[in-house]
Amino acid sequence: TESNVFDDQQTTYVDNLLKSLVTAHRDILRFLLLQGGVARGDVIVRAANRKDASGGFNLSALIQPLIEKGLIERTDDRIQGVATFVVNERLMKILTELLFPRAEVENDAPYFTGI
C-alpha cells in the first residue's frame, strides 16, 4: 500500500541520515530516546562519559548537526538558563528501531552512561 511505501522510504531516509553521523551523534540520540525523547542539556553533560582534556564537554558542537538534520529540536529557557533537547516526535519510532540495540562498528564504550 501507499502507506507502506512511504514508511519504507522514510525509514531508508532516516537510516541514511544516521549513517552520515558519527558514533557520538548516534549515542546522544540513543541517550535522548532512553530518557523518553527529551532531556535538559545539564543532564546530557552529566551523562557524558567522554570529556575533553580540561574535563569539559561541548554539547553545542555535538548537538548542532542533529538539529540541522531535523532529528532533534532545542528549546532555550532564558529564565532558568538551560536548554532542553527533544527528539523529533514523528521520527521516534523509526529512530528507536534503527538505533537499538547499539551495534557500532567501533569497539569503543558508549559516549553516554546508560546506553
C-alpha angles and dihedrals in degrees: 000000000000091000092057091048091053093045091050092048092047091049091051091048093051091043089055090048090052092048089055090059130080123246093262091058093050090046093053089051089051090050092050092047091052088051090058093268097297138076139157117247094246090056091052093048092050090051093051112115095191121062130173123256092277092051093256133127124211101215094169093058092047096046100042097080089052091053092047091052092050095244095120139014129218125217120188121210101203093187095053092033095229136119123221122206122206128188113235100268094215090058101042096099094047093045091050091051093047099041101044130109094032107243107166120168089229118080090218121129115257116278092231134047115254101025 
